[in-house]
Amino acid sequence: MLVKFFKNHFWIEQGAETLWIAGYLEYFQNSFAARDHMWLDSMFGHLDDPWVPMIITIFGVFAIVVGFWDLRRFYARQIMVSSLQFIWTLLAVAFIWHDIQMDMPGWMSGISVIVCIRIFVNYIKPTFHAKIMENEMKMVTGGDHRE
């Protein structure tokens, strides 16, 4: 279990950050209250509803479980990554929209954007790492040998 923790520590940390943002949304009610009657304000206004932090909590716990037990069956990892990417991208857009409406930058929008980038990079990192290692092996062995 400890080996899987160190192998998947990023996804466990990401699940903990998602639980933290769910607590933030639960604690700071009406932070996305609609100021104008634009459709975007009313859409982001639903992020203050009580059921949204519960759903975000479910996905945070799911990310922690997938990370601790290294679940790969039934596309658990892909479901976890796509749901975390969706949640954090939605929150980043909502916080940026809130900052634009308030004419004041906030720290949550910056954190949300950074988390979105981290999720994307850590999901595609193994693919690029394998390509780099393949190219390094070609250089060590002298390239492609075709007969």
C-alpha positions as CSV (number, residue, x, y, z in Angstrom):
1,M,0.0,0.0,0.0
2,L,2.9,2.4,0.8
3,V,4.4,1.7,-2.6
4,K,1.2,2.6,-4.3
5,F,0.9,5.7,-2.3
6,F,4.3,6.9,-3.4
7,K,3.6,5.9,-7.0
8,N,0.2,7.8,-7.1
9,H,0.9,10.5,-4.6
10,F,-0.1,13.2,-7.1
11,W,-3.6,11.8,-7.6
12,I,-4.1,11.4,-3.8
13,E,-3.0,15.0,-3.3
14,Q,-5.3,16.1,-6.1
15,G,-8.2,14.3,-4.3
16,A,-7.3,16.1,-1.1
17,E,-7.3,19.5,-2.9
18,T,-10.7,18.7,-4.4
19,L,-12.0,17.9,-1.0
20,W,-10.6,21.2,0.2
21,I,-12.3,23.1,-2.6
22,A,-15.6,21.4,-1.7
23,G,-15.2,22.6,1.8
24,Y,-14.4,26.1,0.5
25,L,-17.6,26.1,-1.5
26,E,-19.6,24.8,1.4
27,Y,-18.2,27.4,3.8
28,F,-18.4,30.5,1.6
29,Q,-22.0,30.4,0.5
30,N,-23.2,32.9,-2.0
31,S,-19.8,33.7,-3.3
32,F,-21.1,33.2,-6.9
33,A,-24.4,35.0,-6.4
34,A,-25.8,36.5,-9.6
35,R,-25.2,40.2,-9.8
36,D,-26.5,40.7,-13.3
37,H,-29.1,38.7,-15.0
38,M,-26.8,37.3,-17.6
39,W,-27.0,33.6,-18.4
40,L,-23.4,33.0,-17.3
41,D,-24.0,34.6,-13.9
42,S,-27.1,32.5,-13.3
43,M,-25.2,29.3,-14.4
44,F,-22.2,30.0,-12.0
45,G,-24.7,31.0,-9.3
46,H,-25.6,27.3,-9.1
47,L,-22.1,26.5,-7.8
48,D,-23.3,27.8,-4.4
49,D,-26.1,25.2,-4.2
50,P,-25.6,22.7,-1.4
51,W,-25.5,19.7,-3.7
52,V,-22.4,20.9,-5.7
53,P,-19.9,20.5,-2.9
54,M,-21.3,17.1,-2.2
55,I,-20.7,16.0,-5.8
56,I,-17.2,17.5,-5.7
57,T,-16.6,15.6,-2.4
58,I,-17.6,12.4,-4.1
59,F,-15.1,12.9,-6.9
60,G,-12.4,13.9,-4.4
61,V,-12.9,10.7,-2.4
62,F,-12.9,8.7,-5.7
63,A,-9.6,10.2,-6.6
64,I,-8.1,9.3,-3.3
65,V,-9.4,5.7,-3.5
66,V,-8.1,5.3,-7.1
67,G,-4.7,6.7,-6.0
68,F,-4.4,4.5,-2.9
69,W,-5.4,1.3,-4.5
70,D,-4.0,2.0,-8.0
71,L,-7.3,1.1,-9.7
72,R,-7.1,0.7,-13.4
73,R,-10.1,-1.6,-14.0
74,F,-13.2,-0.2,-15.7
75,Y,-11.3,2.9,-16.8
76,A,-11.2,4.2,-13.3
77,R,-8.1,6.3,-13.8
78,Q,-9.5,7.9,-17.0
79,I,-12.8,8.6,-15.3
80,M,-11.0,10.1,-12.3
81,V,-8.8,12.3,-14.4
82,S,-11.6,13.5,-16.7
83,S,-13.9,14.3,-13.8
84,L,-11.1,16.2,-11.9
85,Q,-10.2,18.1,-15.0
86,F,-13.8,19.0,-15.6
87,I,-14.4,20.2,-12.0
88,W,-11.3,22.3,-11.8
89,T,-11.7,23.8,-15.3
90,L,-15.3,24.7,-14.4
91,L,-14.1,26.2,-11.1
92,A,-11.3,28.1,-12.8
93,V,-13.7,29.7,-15.3
94,A,-16.2,30.5,-12.5
95,F,-13.6,32.2,-10.4
96,I,-12.1,34.1,-13.3
97,W,-15.6,35.3,-14.3
98,H,-16.3,36.3,-10.6
99,D,-13.0,38.3,-10.6
100,I,-14.0,40.0,-13.9
101,Q,-17.4,40.9,-12.4
102,M,-15.8,42.2,-9.2
103,D,-13.0,44.1,-11.0
104,M,-10.5,42.6,-8.5
105,P,-8.3,39.6,-9.0
106,G,-8.6,36.8,-6.5
107,W,-6.2,34.1,-5.5
108,M,-8.7,31.2,-6.1
109,S,-8.8,31.8,-9.8
110,G,-5.0,31.6,-10.0
111,I,-4.9,28.4,-7.9
112,S,-7.6,26.8,-10.0
113,V,-5.8,27.5,-13.3
114,I,-2.6,26.1,-11.9
115,V,-4.4,23.0,-10.7
116,C,-6.0,22.5,-14.2
117,I,-2.5,22.7,-15.8
118,R,-1.1,20.3,-13.3
119,I,-3.8,17.7,-13.9
120,F,-3.3,17.9,-17.6
121,V,0.5,17.7,-17.5
122,N,0.5,14.8,-15.0
123,Y,-1.9,12.8,-17.1
124,I,0.1,13.2,-20.3
125,K,3.5,12.9,-18.6
126,P,3.9,9.1,-18.9
127,T,3.4,9.3,-22.7
128,F,6.1,11.8,-23.2
129,H,8.4,10.1,-20.7
130,A,8.1,6.9,-22.7
131,K,8.9,8.7,-25.9
132,I,11.9,10.4,-24.4
133,M,13.2,7.0,-23.0
134,E,12.6,5.4,-26.4
135,N,14.7,8.1,-28.1
136,E,17.4,7.8,-25.5
137,M,17.6,4.1,-26.1
138,K,17.9,4.7,-29.8
139,M,20.8,7.0,-29.2
140,V,22.6,4.5,-26.9
141,T,22.1,1.6,-29.2
142,G,23.1,3.5,-32.3
143,G,19.7,4.2,-33.8
144,D,17.4,2.0,-35.9
145,H,18.9,-1.0,-37.4
146,R,17.0,-2.1,-40.5
147,E,18.0,-5.1,-42.5
